[in-house]
Amino acid sequence: MQVGFRLWGYAAVAGILVTALGACKPSQPPAPPAPPPSEVNVVVVEPHEVAVNYEYIGQIAGFREAEVRPRISGILEHWNYEAGAKVKAGQSMFTLDSG
């Protein structure tokens, strides 16, 4: 019986030594301090009306185009109409030189 207790005693001491030696670790340098918290910008979101402007690039062309060709020769002195304005039948459109 004494032999059995001795074996248990040796086994218990060996187990304690293994556990104690396993817990020992080489010393490590201390961890660096944590960085300070980051700065945060805070914006309060509130609904409000915003003007919406839409701009598009485009090109237009009329579906009817008229060519104006002279039937007489001469030098134009004056246009008798506004660009883009309506003209009536028989209306004078140009003034030619008198020479």
PyMOL commands that place a pseudoatom at each C-alpha (Angstrom):
pseudoatom trace, name=CA, resn=MET, resi=1, chain=A, elem=C, hetatm=0, pos=[0.000, 0.000, 0.000]
pseudoatom trace, name=CA, resn=GLN, resi=2, chain=A, elem=C, hetatm=0, pos=[2.806, 2.361, 0.722]
pseudoatom trace, name=CA, resn=VAL, resi=3, chain=A, elem=C, hetatm=0, pos=[4.150, 1.837, -2.741]
pseudoatom trace, name=CA, resn=GLY, resi=4, chain=A, elem=C, hetatm=0, pos=[0.783, 2.828, -4.201]
pseudoatom trace, name=CA, resn=PHE, resi=5, chain=A, elem=C, hetatm=0, pos=[0.658, 6.027, -2.180]
pseudoatom trace, name=CA, resn=ARG, resi=6, chain=A, elem=C, hetatm=0, pos=[4.206, 6.863, -3.155]
pseudoatom trace, name=CA, resn=LEU, resi=7, chain=A, elem=C, hetatm=0, pos=[3.414, 6.433, -6.818]
pseudoatom trace, name=CA, resn=TRP, resi=8, chain=A, elem=C, hetatm=0, pos=[0.365, 8.632, -6.422]
pseudoatom trace, name=CA, resn=GLY, resi=9, chain=A, elem=C, hetatm=0, pos=[2.475, 11.158, -4.539]
pseudoatom trace, name=CA, resn=TYR, resi=10, chain=A, elem=C, hetatm=0, pos=[5.146, 11.177, -7.236]
pseudoatom trace, name=CA, resn=ALA, resi=11, chain=A, elem=C, hetatm=0, pos=[2.513, 11.452, -9.934]
pseudoatom trace, name=CA, resn=ALA, resi=12, chain=A, elem=C, hetatm=0, pos=[0.845, 14.348, -8.129]
pseudoatom trace, name=CA, resn=VAL, resi=13, chain=A, elem=C, hetatm=0, pos=[4.149, 16.193, -7.685]
pseudoatom trace, name=CA, resn=ALA, resi=14, chain=A, elem=C, hetatm=0, pos=[5.060, 15.577, -11.340]
pseudoatom trace, name=CA, resn=GLY, resi=15, chain=A, elem=C, hetatm=0, pos=[1.674, 16.898, -12.454]
pseudoatom trace, name=CA, resn=ILE, resi=16, chain=A, elem=C, hetatm=0, pos=[2.057, 20.037, -10.357]
pseudoatom trace, name=CA, resn=LEU, resi=17, chain=A, elem=C, hetatm=0, pos=[5.570, 20.630, -11.716]
pseudoatom trace, name=CA, resn=VAL, resi=18, chain=A, elem=C, hetatm=0, pos=[4.429, 20.165, -15.328]
pseudoatom trace, name=CA, resn=THR, resi=19, chain=A, elem=C, hetatm=0, pos=[1.531, 22.563, -14.803]
pseudoatom trace, name=CA, resn=ALA, resi=20, chain=A, elem=C, hetatm=0, pos=[3.756, 25.128, -13.066]
pseudoatom trace, name=CA, resn=LEU, resi=21, chain=A, elem=C, hetatm=0, pos=[6.452, 24.903, -15.756]
pseudoatom trace, name=CA, resn=GLY, resi=22, chain=A, elem=C, hetatm=0, pos=[3.868, 25.137, -18.527]
pseudoatom trace, name=CA, resn=ALA, resi=23, chain=A, elem=C, hetatm=0, pos=[2.475, 28.323, -17.017]
pseudoatom trace, name=CA, resn=CYS, resi=24, chain=A, elem=C, hetatm=0, pos=[5.887, 29.961, -17.060]
pseudoatom trace, name=CA, resn=LYS, resi=25, chain=A, elem=C, hetatm=0, pos=[6.430, 31.933, -20.232]
pseudoatom trace, name=CA, resn=PRO, resi=26, chain=A, elem=C, hetatm=0, pos=[9.341, 34.086, -21.221]
pseudoatom trace, name=CA, resn=SER, resi=27, chain=A, elem=C, hetatm=0, pos=[8.740, 37.718, -20.313]
pseudoatom trace, name=CA, resn=GLN, resi=28, chain=A, elem=C, hetatm=0, pos=[7.438, 39.871, -23.173]
pseudoatom trace, name=CA, resn=PRO, resi=29, chain=A, elem=C, hetatm=0, pos=[7.738, 43.611, -23.510]
pseudoatom trace, name=CA, resn=PRO, resi=30, chain=A, elem=C, hetatm=0, pos=[4.599, 45.494, -22.490]
pseudoatom trace, name=CA, resn=ALA, resi=31, chain=A, elem=C, hetatm=0, pos=[2.122, 46.206, -25.260]
pseudoatom trace, name=CA, resn=PRO, resi=32, chain=A, elem=C, hetatm=0, pos=[2.196, 49.761, -26.659]
pseudoatom trace, name=CA, resn=PRO, resi=33, chain=A, elem=C, hetatm=0, pos=[-0.519, 52.059, -25.351]
pseudoatom trace, name=CA, resn=ALA, resi=34, chain=A, elem=C, hetatm=0, pos=[-3.742, 52.250, -27.355]
pseudoatom trace, name=CA, resn=PRO, resi=35, chain=A, elem=C, hetatm=0, pos=[-4.028, 55.215, -29.752]
pseudoatom trace, name=CA, resn=PRO, resi=36, chain=A, elem=C, hetatm=0, pos=[-6.316, 58.072, -28.720]
pseudoatom trace, name=CA, resn=PRO, resi=37, chain=A, elem=C, hetatm=0, pos=[-9.873, 57.987, -30.090]
pseudoatom trace, name=CA, resn=SER, resi=38, chain=A, elem=C, hetatm=0, pos=[-10.354, 59.475, -33.561]
pseudoatom trace, name=CA, resn=GLU, resi=39, chain=A, elem=C, hetatm=0, pos=[-11.986, 62.871, -34.008]
pseudoatom trace, name=CA, resn=VAL, resi=40, chain=A, elem=C, hetatm=0, pos=[-15.455, 62.703, -35.520]
pseudoatom trace, name=CA, resn=ASN, resi=41, chain=A, elem=C, hetatm=0, pos=[-17.376, 65.471, -37.280]
pseudoatom trace, name=CA, resn=VAL, resi=42, chain=A, elem=C, hetatm=0, pos=[-21.057, 65.625, -36.410]
pseudoatom trace, name=CA, resn=VAL, resi=43, chain=A, elem=C, hetatm=0, pos=[-23.631, 67.033, -38.820]
pseudoatom trace, name=CA, resn=VAL, resi=44, chain=A, elem=C, hetatm=0, pos=[-27.278, 67.531, -37.952]
pseudoatom trace, name=CA, resn=VAL, resi=45, chain=A, elem=C, hetatm=0, pos=[-29.465, 66.452, -40.860]
pseudoatom trace, name=CA, resn=GLU, resi=46, chain=A, elem=C, hetatm=0, pos=[-32.619, 68.492, -41.329]
pseudoatom trace, name=CA, resn=PRO, resi=47, chain=A, elem=C, hetatm=0, pos=[-35.036, 68.481, -44.273]
pseudoatom trace, name=CA, resn=HIS, resi=48, chain=A, elem=C, hetatm=0, pos=[-35.294, 71.665, -46.339]
pseudoatom trace, name=CA, resn=GLU, resi=49, chain=A, elem=C, hetatm=0, pos=[-36.311, 72.614, -49.863]
pseudoatom trace, name=CA, resn=VAL, resi=50, chain=A, elem=C, hetatm=0, pos=[-33.674, 72.771, -52.561]
pseudoatom trace, name=CA, resn=ALA, resi=51, chain=A, elem=C, hetatm=0, pos=[-34.144, 74.322, -55.989]
pseudoatom trace, name=CA, resn=VAL, resi=52, chain=A, elem=C, hetatm=0, pos=[-33.622, 71.752, -58.722]
pseudoatom trace, name=CA, resn=ASN, resi=53, chain=A, elem=C, hetatm=0, pos=[-32.172, 72.986, -61.998]
pseudoatom trace, name=CA, resn=TYR, resi=54, chain=A, elem=C, hetatm=0, pos=[-31.852, 70.652, -64.920]
pseudoatom trace, name=CA, resn=GLU, resi=55, chain=A, elem=C, hetatm=0, pos=[-29.458, 71.540, -67.719]
pseudoatom trace, name=CA, resn=TYR, resi=56, chain=A, elem=C, hetatm=0, pos=[-29.089, 69.415, -70.802]
pseudoatom trace, name=CA, resn=ILE, resi=57, chain=A, elem=C, hetatm=0, pos=[-26.953, 69.713, -73.883]
pseudoatom trace, name=CA, resn=GLY, resi=58, chain=A, elem=C, hetatm=0, pos=[-28.940, 69.330, -77.039]
pseudoatom trace, name=CA, resn=GLN, resi=59, chain=A, elem=C, hetatm=0, pos=[-29.288, 70.350, -80.621]
pseudoatom trace, name=CA, resn=ILE, resi=60, chain=A, elem=C, hetatm=0, pos=[-32.494, 71.176, -82.391]
pseudoatom trace, name=CA, resn=ALA, resi=61, chain=A, elem=C, hetatm=0, pos=[-33.383, 71.417, -86.029]
pseudoatom trace, name=CA, resn=GLY, resi=62, chain=A, elem=C, hetatm=0, pos=[-36.573, 72.497, -87.706]
pseudoatom trace, name=CA, resn=PHE, resi=63, chain=A, elem=C, hetatm=0, pos=[-38.534, 69.951, -89.693]
pseudoatom trace, name=CA, resn=ARG, resi=64, chain=A, elem=C, hetatm=0, pos=[-39.051, 72.560, -92.419]
pseudoatom trace, name=CA, resn=GLU, resi=65, chain=A, elem=C, hetatm=0, pos=[-36.166, 74.532, -93.764]
pseudoatom trace, name=CA, resn=ALA, resi=66, chain=A, elem=C, hetatm=0, pos=[-36.413, 77.201, -96.412]
pseudoatom trace, name=CA, resn=GLU, resi=67, chain=A, elem=C, hetatm=0, pos=[-33.571, 78.396, -98.578]
pseudoatom trace, name=CA, resn=VAL, resi=68, chain=A, elem=C, hetatm=0, pos=[-33.537, 82.044, -99.544]
pseudoatom trace, name=CA, resn=ARG, resi=69, chain=A, elem=C, hetatm=0, pos=[-31.940, 82.610, -102.929]
pseudoatom trace, name=CA, resn=PRO, resi=70, chain=A, elem=C, hetatm=0, pos=[-31.701, 85.945, -104.690]
pseudoatom trace, name=CA, resn=ARG, resi=71, chain=A, elem=C, hetatm=0, pos=[-33.283, 86.448, -108.114]
pseudoatom trace, name=CA, resn=ILE, resi=72, chain=A, elem=C, hetatm=0, pos=[-31.392, 89.679, -108.680]
pseudoatom trace, name=CA, resn=SER, resi=73, chain=A, elem=C, hetatm=0, pos=[-27.812, 90.748, -108.075]
pseudoatom trace, name=CA, resn=GLY, resi=74, chain=A, elem=C, hetatm=0, pos=[-26.705, 93.611, -105.874]
pseudoatom trace, name=CA, resn=ILE, resi=75, chain=A, elem=C, hetatm=0, pos=[-25.153, 94.519, -102.528]
pseudoatom trace, name=CA, resn=LEU, resi=76, chain=A, elem=C, hetatm=0, pos=[-27.322, 94.238, -99.439]
pseudoatom trace, name=CA, resn=GLU, resi=77, chain=A, elem=C, hetatm=0, pos=[-27.543, 97.439, -97.446]
pseudoatom trace, name=CA, resn=HIS, resi=78, chain=A, elem=C, hetatm=0, pos=[-30.055, 96.370, -94.824]
pseudoatom trace, name=CA, resn=TRP, resi=79, chain=A, elem=C, hetatm=0, pos=[-32.154, 93.421, -93.641]
pseudoatom trace, name=CA, resn=ASN, resi=80, chain=A, elem=C, hetatm=0, pos=[-35.776, 94.476, -93.193]
pseudoatom trace, name=CA, resn=TYR, resi=81, chain=A, elem=C, hetatm=0, pos=[-36.756, 91.626, -90.841]
pseudoatom trace, name=CA, resn=GLU, resi=82, chain=A, elem=C, hetatm=0, pos=[-35.720, 90.282, -87.469]
pseudoatom trace, name=CA, resn=ALA, resi=83, chain=A, elem=C, hetatm=0, pos=[-34.042, 86.859, -87.376]
pseudoatom trace, name=CA, resn=GLY, resi=84, chain=A, elem=C, hetatm=0, pos=[-36.615, 84.233, -86.354]
pseudoatom trace, name=CA, resn=ALA, resi=85, chain=A, elem=C, hetatm=0, pos=[-39.582, 86.582, -86.782]
pseudoatom trace, name=CA, resn=LYS, resi=86, chain=A, elem=C, hetatm=0, pos=[-42.577, 85.743, -88.984]
pseudoatom trace, name=CA, resn=VAL, resi=87, chain=A, elem=C, hetatm=0, pos=[-42.754, 87.455, -92.352]
pseudoatom trace, name=CA, resn=LYS, resi=88, chain=A, elem=C, hetatm=0, pos=[-45.856, 88.092, -94.442]
pseudoatom trace, name=CA, resn=ALA, resi=89, chain=A, elem=C, hetatm=0, pos=[-46.324, 87.536, -98.119]
pseudoatom trace, name=CA, resn=GLY, resi=90, chain=A, elem=C, hetatm=0, pos=[-45.162, 90.576, -100.085]
pseudoatom trace, name=CA, resn=GLN, resi=91, chain=A, elem=C, hetatm=0, pos=[-43.128, 92.008, -97.174]
pseudoatom trace, name=CA, resn=SER, resi=92, chain=A, elem=C, hetatm=0, pos=[-39.800, 93.605, -98.148]
pseudoatom trace, name=CA, resn=MET, resi=93, chain=A, elem=C, hetatm=0, pos=[-37.007, 91.516, -96.697]
pseudoatom trace, name=CA, resn=PHE, resi=94, chain=A, elem=C, hetatm=0, pos=[-33.882, 93.348, -97.945]
pseudoatom trace, name=CA, resn=THR, resi=95, chain=A, elem=C, hetatm=0, pos=[-32.781, 96.758, -99.095]
pseudoatom trace, name=CA, resn=LEU, resi=96, chain=A, elem=C, hetatm=0, pos=[-30.312, 96.693, -101.982]
pseudoatom trace, name=CA, resn=ASP, resi=97, chain=A, elem=C, hetatm=0, pos=[-27.793, 99.361, -103.002]
pseudoatom trace, name=CA, resn=SER, resi=98, chain=A, elem=C, hetatm=0, pos=[-29.202, 101.993, -105.305]
pseudoatom trace, name=CA, resn=GLY, resi=99, chain=A, elem=C, hetatm=0, pos=[-26.246, 101.999, -107.655]
for i in range(1, 99): cmd.bond("trace and resi %d" % i, "trace and resi %d" % (i + 1))
show_as sticks, trace
zoom trace
